Amino acid sequence: MTSDFSAARLHLERAYDYLRGNDETSRSACVALDLLIETVAEAQHRKPEPGVLEFPQAAMRQIV
């Protein structure tokens, strides 16, 4: 199962918007949400690592 990073990011950004208070708890939560949003955004735009295909040795001898 794959994660829906764009949906998760949307919900985290909404939560951030709801925390408009000027109290310490709201500010701390916003800092934590900032880190989560950044992490999810990086995961959302991360390119998959390319796989490496190895050629069989017999095929290499025929080419050379």
C-alpha positions as a printed NumPy array, in Angstrom:
array([[  0.   ,   0.   ,   0.   ],
       [  1.338,   3.429,  -0.886],
       [  0.858,   6.587,   1.134],
       [ -1.166,   9.524,  -0.165],
       [  1.348,  12.229,   0.679],
       [ -0.615,  15.018,  -0.993],
       [ -3.716,  14.303,   1.128],
       [ -1.632,  14.03 ,   4.296],
       [  0.052,  17.321,   3.509],
       [ -3.3  ,  19.013,   2.93 ],
       [ -4.604,  17.847,   6.317],
       [ -1.418,  18.926,   8.104],
       [ -1.603,  22.373,   6.497],
       [ -5.255,  22.68 ,   7.569],
       [ -4.326,  21.74 ,  11.134],
       [ -1.615,  24.403,  11.037],
       [ -4.177,  26.986,   9.934],
       [ -6.506,  26.093,  12.807],
       [ -3.792,  26.745,  15.399],
       [ -3.981,  30.518,  15.323],
       [ -3.57 ,  31.035,  19.053],
       [ -0.688,  32.983,  20.486],
       [ -0.174,  30.582,  23.385],
       [  2.876,  28.376,  23.868],
       [  1.012,  25.16 ,  23.013],
       [ -0.219,  26.532,  19.679],
       [  3.24 ,  27.827,  18.766],
       [  4.888,  24.52 ,  19.695],
       [  2.326,  22.574,  17.71 ],
       [  2.888,  24.82 ,  14.678],
       [  6.643,  24.243,  14.864],
       [  6.06 ,  20.476,  14.982],
       [  3.561,  20.657,  12.125],
       [  6.047,  22.684,  10.075],
       [  8.555,  19.845,  10.395],
       [  5.934,  17.241,   9.48 ],
       [  4.727,  19.235,   6.476],
       [  8.29 ,  19.603,   5.23 ],
       [  8.974,  15.88 ,   5.669],
       [  5.769,  14.897,   3.863],
       [  6.507,  17.363,   1.039],
       [  9.967,  15.866,   0.587],
       [  8.515,  12.355,   0.508],
       [  5.829,  13.478,  -1.936],
       [  8.391,  14.773,  -4.425],
       [ 11.096,  12.164,  -3.895],
       [ 11.967,  10.283,  -7.053],
       [ 12.121,   6.516,  -6.772],
       [ 15.593,   5.078,  -6.925],
       [ 16.271,   3.556, -10.326],
       [ 16.75 ,  -0.174, -10.431],
       [ 19.879,  -1.658, -11.949],
       [ 19.52 ,  -4.506, -14.38 ],
       [ 22.406,  -6.907, -14.633],
       [ 23.072,  -8.577, -17.945],
       [ 23.764, -12.292, -17.924],
       [ 27.399, -13.186, -18.612],
       [ 26.46 , -15.259, -21.697],
       [ 24.878, -12.216, -23.367],
       [ 27.976, -10.126, -22.69 ],
       [ 30.208, -12.697, -24.44 ],
       [ 28.043, -12.606, -27.579],
       [ 28.22 ,  -8.791, -27.819],
       [ 32.003,  -8.654, -27.514]])
